[in-house]
Amino acid sequence: MNLFYVLLVLLVVSRAFGEIAERFSQPALVGELIAGITLGAVVAEYPGIFPDLVGLSNNDVYVSITDLGMFFLMLFAGVEMQPHKAFKHSTGALVVAIGGMIIPLGLGVALGWFFLPDSNLRTAQCLFIGTALAITAVPATVRILMDLKQLDTAVGQTIVSAAVFDDILSLLLLAWLTGLIAAGEPPGIVEFAILCGKIALFFGITGVVGLFLFPWGGRFMHHLKAQELEISALLVGAFAFAVLAEMLGLHFIVGAFVAGFYFGRKTIDAESYDQVRNAISAMTFGFLAPIFFASIGQNLSLSALAGAPMFVGILVVVAFFGKVFGAGGAARIFGFSMRDSAAIGVGMSPRGAVELVIAGIALKAGLFDVTATDSPVVNNLFSAVVIMAVVTTVVSPVILQRFFSRVRPSPD
Amino acid sequence: MNLFYVLLVLLVVSRAFGEIAERFSQPALVGELIAGITLGAVVAEYPGIFPDLVGLSNNDVYVSITDLGMFFLMLFAGVEMQPHKAFKHSTGALVVAIGGMIIPLGLGVALGWFFLPDSNLRTAQCLFIGTALAITAVPATVRILMDLKQLDTAVGQTIVSAAVFDDILSLLLLAWLTGLIAAGEPPGIVEFAILCGKIALFFGITGVVGLFLFPWGGRFMHHLKAQELEISALLVGAFAFAVLAEMLGLHFIVGAFVAGFYFGRKTIDAESYDQVRNAISAMTFGFLAPIFFASIGQNLSLSALAGAPMFVGILVVVAFFGKVFGAGGAARIFGFSMRDSAAIGVGMSPRGAVELVIAGIALKAGLFDVTATDSPVVNNLFSAVVIMAVVTTVVSPVILQRFFSRVRPSPD
């Protein structure tokens, strides 16, 4: 890969579209996604003119750079979260997460049952659609809330915490699902308990490290001489948590988020904290995040629209309203106002980042390897889910922006 | 590649060794290089324990990350350089560059003539050794001067400018050399003129863009809405210059350096400038540069020490004193004091970053493909040059630190 050329094109196009989106009073993220979609379409049409941009999504270097983008975004989101506020909103977030998980999951399974032909993989495929609808893309959600300056509000903190819960629950589902695809039958209760144990272990270890080792490390660093040590220390913590998360069956973004979460104004002195925060913000929003979001748009292939248009249409609608009613309804029951509940429902609907990871895992596990079928829905299932992921991620901030522009932000 | 695991190990080890180096009053860079050497040795000894760390230097993702490290280091060096000071020292720098180029080049060719057996590649191999001795590793030099807080002094600015000149001259030599290897005869005067023309074109285009478009872009950005735009703009400029440099036959680090060079306190407002500078410093010295320098150490293979110990010893000695007498002598003639001249000579001697690139290009061009020889020197030439590069890079800051610790820094 021609590294600097690719970075140049992606950064220029994504930031230009982001600026245009802001001119139309939309979050920059929407522009960056559309930048990726446009770039993908142009390169697919004229591959000869842009040989260096063909097949980027399969390029190891490119994937690593977009992974770093996801990592920095989640790290920054964690740094912006304040533990005492997040814990305060954790009950509400858990209710929202469960509502926002069960309704879309049920709807997805039902949708699959209705559209998919009978085969030995049908159950797994239905569960895949359910899982695909049940997740929330935390990095996309975080970025949307930041663009709208709502990350720090009660609604924002609830959405992010609930989205993290949802992702953990989805990863449990996914592990169960890949077991089902691999063995032909769902994993037993013991395997499932082990999985839950691993997740508990992750939060146990990171909790102890975050609450005790981080502050000790912050004080210890005063005795060291090397420059730019604070940001190195935070990155070391975040890399370590990311590695631990992957070892214990979670996605690395959970590790990055948790590391940022435990890094606070009290971990190191206030001045160093602000410097680290500003540096990560600059690297994330000035460099890696626009490229990451453009790369999500690049994955969009409209082939499913031709093969199974009705299924795609219904999938997108169910994806959106499943979260609005599931998460939003749960928020309303928990006691949020009608408007806040609707905002939470819409805010939980983007699937853009994690979805592609999950669809990729299912693809590798062989979920779409159905040779004896001519069903256009099965043949286009992967592409349909990608369309759903990108569309929900574009639509959600556009609608959310209308909610928040009418009310003054209410800091918690 | 297990991205986060590799980044975790490299960052922890390099920063820990860097801190230890500072405890022994040595520049952090020395520790980072030794971290890489140690890591390389440990992994070579116990590959089974660290499977993810084996063969990193051939991994595309790892190479791209270290390339980004080199890029950010040169960008930051450019930002730290001040055009009016650099131009003020440019005559001295040119004299130092020429002295520091011709003497080592001549010594290298002579050394090759003495040690290498006759073959159709002998002339090219001799010139390769000459080129290898003639270059100066700008990124290493910059880092050393920063660690010693000398980048801003007359001596520092002269060293960096001279090192950049040397690299450009070496790239000319290298282009000539690869032409010689490929065609069996040196490129004609026309090809050489084209090459010089391309380099002139690079500096012409970047000069016009840097002097006129950068300040205009800085003013234009006030009308834009997107956040973290200044750092994006600088990165876009640097990526564009890097791509242009590679298109015109220069190394991308020259592009990154020149982009930083034209980016000044007057390009954007002072506050934004400081923020951008701090963010790049944090990313460079807190993340990418330690990994980059450790990766240089990882390349060290001591096999040449067993195969051709005398040649390796002489090569290292000639490499070091060639620059001390060549560049230092030129500085003395130009009018620097004895101590400053010695410092300039020592400061020009690290070969650690660019050398590996040049040796890699020569390797790919087939310079070491001599099948009909049993000469241990030829068989170990690549490894010997790598040893020389790493040793000069470790030794130079250790000696330089002694010069500067005895005198108070004299800001220009």
Boltz contact constraints between the chains, C-beta under 6 A:
constraints:
  - contact:
      token1: [A, 3]
      token2: [B, 64]
      max_distance: 6.0
  - contact:
      token1: [A, 4]
      token2: [B, 239]
      max_distance: 6.0
  - contact:
      token1: [A, 4]
      token2: [B, 242]
      max_distance: 6.0
  - contact:
      token1: [A, 4]
      token2: [B, 243]
      max_distance: 6.0
  - contact:
      token1: [A, 4]
      token2: [B, 252]
      max_distance: 6.0
  - contact:
      token1: [A, 5]
      token2: [B, 243]
      max_distance: 6.0
  - contact:
      token1: [A, 7]
      token2: [B, 239]
      max_distance: 6.0
  - contact:
      token1: [A, 8]
      token2: [B, 239]
      max_distance: 6.0
  - contact:
      token1: [A, 8]
      token2: [B, 240]
      max_distance: 6.0
  - contact:
      token1: [A, 8]
      token2: [B, 243]
      max_distance: 6.0
  - contact:
      token1: [A, 11]
      token2: [B, 236]
      max_distance: 6.0
  - contact:
      token1: [A, 12]
      token2: [B, 236]
      max_distance: 6.0
  - contact:
      token1: [A, 15]
      token2: [B, 232]
      max_distance: 6.0
  - contact:
      token1: [A, 18]
      token2: [B, 226]
      max_distance: 6.0
  - contact:
      token1: [A, 19]
      token2: [B, 224]
      max_distance: 6.0
  - contact:
      token1: [A, 19]
      token2: [B, 226]
      max_distance: 6.0
  - contact:
      token1: [A, 22]
      token2: [B, 225]
      max_distance: 6.0
  - contact:
      token1: [A, 22]
      token2: [B, 226]
      max_distance: 6.0
  - contact:
      token1: [A, 28]
      token2: [B, 226]
      max_distance: 6.0
  - contact:
      token1: [A, 60]
      token2: [B, 60]
      max_distance: 6.0
  - contact:
      token1: [A, 60]
      token2: [B, 61]
      max_distance: 6.0
  - contact:
      token1: [A, 61]
      token2: [B, 60]
      max_distance: 6.0
  - contact:
      token1: [A, 61]
      token2: [B, 61]
      max_distance: 6.0
  - contact:
      token1: [A, 61]
      token2: [B, 64]
      max_distance: 6.0
  - contact:
      token1: [A, 64]
      token2: [B, 3]
      max_distance: 6.0
  - contact:
      token1: [A, 64]
      token2: [B, 61]
      max_distance: 6.0
  - contact:
      token1: [A, 224]
      token2: [B, 19]
      max_distance: 6.0
  - contact:
      token1: [A, 225]
      token2: [B, 22]
      max_distance: 6.0
  - contact:
      token1: [A, 226]
      token2: [B, 18]
      max_distance: 6.0
  - contact:
      token1: [A, 226]
      token2: [B, 19]
      max_distance: 6.0
  - contact:
      token1: [A, 226]
      token2: [B, 22]
      max_distance: 6.0
  - contact:
      token1: [A, 226]
      token2: [B, 28]
      max_distance: 6.0
  - contact:
      token1: [A, 227]
      token2: [B, 285]
      max_distance: 6.0
  - contact:
      token1: [A, 228]
      token2: [B, 282]
      max_distance: 6.0
  - contact:
      token1: [A, 228]
      token2: [B, 285]
      max_distance: 6.0
  - contact:
      token1: [A, 228]
      token2: [B, 286]
      max_distance: 6.0
  - contact:
      token1: [A, 231]
      token2: [B, 282]
      max_distance: 6.0
  - contact:
      token1: [A, 231]
      token2: [B, 286]
      max_distance: 6.0
  - contact:
      token1: [A, 232]
      token2: [B, 15]
      max_distance: 6.0
  - contact:
      token1: [A, 232]
      token2: [B, 286]
      max_distance: 6.0
  - contact:
      token1: [A, 235]
      token2: [B, 287]
      max_distance: 6.0
  - contact:
      token1: [A, 236]
      token2: [B, 11]
      max_distance: 6.0
  - contact:
      token1: [A, 236]
      token2: [B, 12]
      max_distance: 6.0
  - contact:
      token1: [A, 239]
      token2: [B, 4]
      max_distance: 6.0
  - contact:
      token1: [A, 239]
      token2: [B, 7]
      max_distance: 6.0
  - contact:
      token1: [A, 239]
      token2: [B, 8]
      max_distance: 6.0
  - contact:
      token1: [A, 240]
      token2: [B, 8]
      max_distance: 6.0
  - contact:
      token1: [A, 242]
      token2: [B, 4]
      max_distance: 6.0
  - contact:
      token1: [A, 243]
      token2: [B, 4]
      max_distance: 6.0
  - contact:
      token1: [A, 243]
      token2: [B, 5]
      max_distance: 6.0
  - contact:
      token1: [A, 243]
      token2: [B, 8]
      max_distance: 6.0
  - contact:
      token1: [A, 252]
      token2: [B, 4]
      max_distance: 6.0
  - contact:
      token1: [A, 279]
      token2: [B, 279]
      max_distance: 6.0
  - contact:
      token1: [A, 279]
      token2: [B, 282]
      max_distance: 6.0
  - contact:
      token1: [A, 282]
      token2: [B, 228]
      max_distance: 6.0
  - contact:
      token1: [A, 282]
      token2: [B, 231]
      max_distance: 6.0
  - contact:
      token1: [A, 282]
      token2: [B, 279]
      max_distance: 6.0
  - contact:
      token1: [A, 283]
      token2: [B, 283]
      max_distance: 6.0
  - contact:
      token1: [A, 285]
      token2: [B, 227]
      max_distance: 6.0
  - contact:
      token1: [A, 285]
      token2: [B, 228]
      max_distance: 6.0
  - contact:
      token1: [A, 286]
      token2: [B, 228]
      max_distance: 6.0
  - contact:
      token1: [A, 286]
      token2: [B, 231]
      max_distance: 6.0
  - contact:
      token1: [A, 286]
      token2: [B, 232]
      max_distance: 6.0
  - contact:
      token1: [A, 287]
      token2: [B, 235]
      max_distance: 6.0
